Amino acid sequence: MSRTIWKFIPEITDSINIEMPKGARVLHAEAHGDRQLQVWAEVNPNTYTTNRELRVYGTGHPMPDNPGRYISTTFSGPFVWHVYEPAATS
């Protein structure tokens, strides 16, 4: 299996949806400019794409008891964002 790391640049919102190859492993997220996020994922480029969701919570904002897998914390100007990948639901 051939794997590589890809970068995605979605806008920062509460819920981010990214098309990436099935089975991708999100590695890190970091603010980039105003309202953009850089997201790196380990992918198999030979598989079909699927929609992945990330959730972004600002410091002090409400979040669920089980937000999912923590990805990273990053800064965008005066804001601090905490990025999680919710657990997959069936």
C-alpha positions as CSV (number, residue, x, y, z in Angstrom):
1,M,0.0,0.0,0.0
2,S,1.4,3.4,-1.0
3,R,0.7,6.2,1.6
4,T,1.6,9.9,1.6
5,I,0.8,13.0,3.5
6,W,-1.6,15.6,2.0
7,K,-2.6,19.1,3.2
8,F,-6.1,20.4,3.1
9,I,-7.1,24.1,3.7
10,P,-10.7,24.5,4.8
11,E,-12.3,27.6,6.3
12,I,-12.5,27.7,10.1
13,T,-16.1,27.0,11.2
14,D,-17.7,25.1,14.0
15,S,-18.0,22.0,11.8
16,I,-15.6,21.4,8.9
17,N,-16.2,18.9,6.2
18,I,-13.2,17.7,4.1
19,E,-13.2,15.3,1.2
20,M,-10.2,13.0,1.6
21,P,-9.3,9.4,0.7
22,K,-11.2,6.8,2.8
23,G,-9.1,5.6,5.7
24,A,-7.0,8.8,5.9
25,R,-5.5,9.5,9.3
26,V,-5.7,13.2,10.4
27,L,-2.4,14.1,11.9
28,H,-2.4,17.8,12.7
29,A,-4.4,21.1,12.2
30,E,-3.0,24.6,12.4
31,A,-4.5,28.1,11.7
32,H,-3.4,29.7,8.4
33,G,-4.3,33.3,7.8
34,D,-7.7,34.6,8.6
35,R,-10.4,31.9,9.1
36,Q,-8.4,29.2,7.3
37,L,-7.0,26.0,8.8
38,Q,-4.3,23.8,7.4
39,V,-5.0,20.1,8.0
40,W,-2.5,17.4,7.3
41,A,-3.5,13.8,6.9
42,E,-1.8,10.5,6.0
43,V,-3.6,9.1,3.0
44,N,-3.7,6.3,0.5
45,P,-4.1,8.3,-2.7
46,N,-5.4,5.2,-4.5
47,T,-8.6,5.0,-2.6
48,Y,-11.9,6.8,-3.2
49,T,-12.7,10.0,-1.3
50,T,-15.2,10.3,1.5
51,N,-16.4,13.2,3.6
52,R,-14.7,13.7,7.0
53,E,-15.9,16.0,9.7
54,L,-13.7,18.0,12.1
55,R,-15.2,20.1,15.0
56,V,-13.6,23.4,16.1
57,Y,-14.2,24.7,19.6
58,G,-13.0,28.1,20.8
59,T,-11.5,28.5,24.3
60,G,-14.4,29.0,26.7
61,H,-17.1,27.8,24.2
62,P,-19.3,24.9,25.1
63,M,-18.4,21.4,23.8
64,P,-19.9,17.9,24.3
65,D,-18.8,15.5,27.0
66,N,-17.2,13.3,24.4
67,P,-16.0,15.5,21.5
68,G,-14.0,12.8,19.8
69,R,-10.3,12.4,19.1
70,Y,-8.2,15.5,19.9
71,I,-6.2,16.7,16.9
72,S,-4.5,20.0,18.0
73,T,-4.8,23.5,19.4
74,T,-4.0,26.5,17.2
75,F,-4.1,30.3,17.2
76,S,-5.9,32.6,14.7
77,G,-5.2,36.2,15.7
78,P,-6.6,36.7,19.2
79,F,-8.5,33.4,19.0
80,V,-7.5,30.0,20.2
81,W,-9.1,27.0,18.5
82,H,-9.2,23.4,19.6
83,V,-9.7,20.8,16.8
84,Y,-11.4,17.4,17.3
85,E,-12.5,14.6,15.0
86,P,-15.8,13.2,16.2
87,A,-16.2,9.5,16.7
88,A,-17.6,7.8,13.6
89,T,-21.3,6.9,13.9
90,S,-23.0,4.0,12.2
